[in-house]
Amino acid sequence: MTAAILAACGCWVGRVANSGDVRKCSYENIIVSDIMRKAKLAMGLNPDSHAKLPSQAATMPLCIWLEGWLSREFSYQGHRGEPWLVKSSSLVLVWPIWARSWPNAKWVIVRRDNVGLVRAAMTTHTMFGRSGAEAWLEWAEWYERELNALEEGVQYKQTVWPTKFAAQKDFREIKKVVAKLNLEWNDVAVTKLFESKEQ
């Protein structure tokens, strides 16, 4: 829901799958999803898995061409200088590439408690590579450590806990994020977004 709210408040997301259906749209740009899958394949990993990469350093050569390549792709998709966002759960695996390519980027780090993360992983059809709550909890603890490393490794960042606005409709935290990103809170669009999700 974080990416959906930011998009509703003016962030450009480009071409995303199921863009006409709020309930199914992931807000992940299709070209970014494709490069994430190719990067995993190049390192011998299941592209659908959320396993730890063999080495962060092995992915560093990607940063040499990433910025120019992504700028061209976004231009083809219609980007005209608006604030843009990239959403991907795989970013935590390769964030140094992005941090080096965009050192002044503003990161929005989405957090969940480990119990909630395990529950989501076990009920989401796109999550592979583990079996059983104990194995997923081990993965969640590793994922949390990677998020901590990301949080410490980038300069401009904000952390959000989606449970506050997704379940409690408490938008105070996400409104602060929107303001710090120099976006304008769009109450009508956000309200419509949640109404569509609940239908």
Secondary structure as the mmCIF struct_conf table of DSSP 4:
data_model
#
loop_
_struct_conf.conf_type_id
_struct_conf.id
_struct_conf.beg_label_comp_id
_struct_conf.beg_label_asym_id
_struct_conf.beg_label_seq_id
_struct_conf.end_label_comp_id
_struct_conf.end_label_asym_id
_struct_conf.end_label_seq_id
HELX_RH_AL_P HELX_RH_AL_P1 THR A 2 ALA A 8
TURN_TY1_P TURN_TY1_P1 CYS A 9 GLY A 10
STRN STRN1 TRP A 12 TRP A 12
BEND BEND1 ARG A 15 ARG A 15
STRN STRN2 VAL A 16 VAL A 16
TURN_TY1_P TURN_TY1_P2 ALA A 17 GLY A 20
TURN_TY1_P TURN_TY1_P3 VAL A 22 LYS A 24
STRN STRN3 ASN A 29 ASN A 29
HELX_RH_AL_P HELX_RH_AL_P2 ILE A 30 ALA A 42
TURN_TY1_P TURN_TY1_P4 MET A 43 GLY A 44
TURN_TY1_P TURN_TY1_P5 PRO A 47 ASP A 48
STRN STRN4 SER A 49 SER A 49
HELX_LH_PP_P HELX_LH_PP_P1 ALA A 51 LEU A 53
BEND BEND2 PRO A 54 PRO A 54
BEND BEND3 GLN A 56 GLN A 56
HELX_RH_3T_P HELX_RH_3T_P1 ALA A 57 LEU A 62
HELX_RH_AL_P HELX_RH_AL_P3 CYS A 63 TYR A 76
TURN_TY1_P TURN_TY1_P6 GLN A 77 GLY A 78
BEND BEND4 GLY A 81 GLY A 81
STRN STRN5 TRP A 84 TRP A 84
TURN_TY1_P TURN_TY1_P7 SER A 89 SER A 90
HELX_RH_AL_P HELX_RH_AL_P4 LEU A 91 SER A 101
TURN_TY1_P TURN_TY1_P8 PRO A 103 ASN A 104
STRN STRN6 LYS A 106 VAL A 110
HELX_RH_AL_P HELX_RH_AL_P5 ASN A 114 THR A 123
TURN_TY1_P TURN_TY1_P9 HIS A 125 THR A 126
STRN STRN7 PHE A 128 PHE A 128
BEND BEND5 GLY A 129 GLY A 129
BEND BEND6 GLY A 132 GLY A 132
HELX_RH_AL_P HELX_RH_AL_P6 ALA A 133 GLY A 153
BEND BEND7 GLN A 155 GLN A 155
STRN STRN8 TYR A 156 VAL A 160
TURN_TY1_P TURN_TY1_P10 PRO A 162 PRO A 162
HELX_RH_AL_P HELX_RH_AL_P7 THR A 163 ALA A 166
TURN_TY1_P TURN_TY1_P11 ALA A 167 ALA A 167
BEND BEND8 GLN A 168 GLN A 168
HELX_RH_AL_P HELX_RH_AL_P8 ARG A 172 LYS A 180
TURN_TY1_P TURN_TY1_P12 LEU A 181 ASN A 182
HELX_RH_AL_P HELX_RH_AL_P9 ASP A 187 GLU A 198
#
